[in-house]
Amino acid sequence: MRAVDMVEDAGYTSVEAVDADEAVTILEARSDIALLFTDIQMPGSMDGLRLAHAVHERWPPIKIILVSGALKLEKSDIPPDSRFFGKPLEAKEMIAEIQEMIGHA
């Protein structure tokens, strides 16, 4: 199940970005983003982990979920209050985590 589907199944509206650069552009233009859900391995000028750290620095209230099927991260590798999940993702677990992090839609 795609991350977008999980976000929408949790009752939220999703906004997709093709890479980290587009994600930053979206965040600069909008003030209603509550959660960043990103894969660590992604195209663009930075990977998902660098994106997560950049978002945490510029927009500290935004909650962050990082996922990867290839890498394992420790809590010390990710921004404070962020979550990391290995793939494959369990939809029910992800929906519950999203709701816990930002509240029920």
Secondary structure, 3 states (H helix, E strand, C coil): CCHHHHHHHCCCCCCCCCCHHHHHHHHHHCCCCCEEEEECCCCCCCCHHHHHHHHHHHCCCCEEEEEECCCCCCHHHCCCCCEEEECCCCHHHHHHHHHHHHCCC
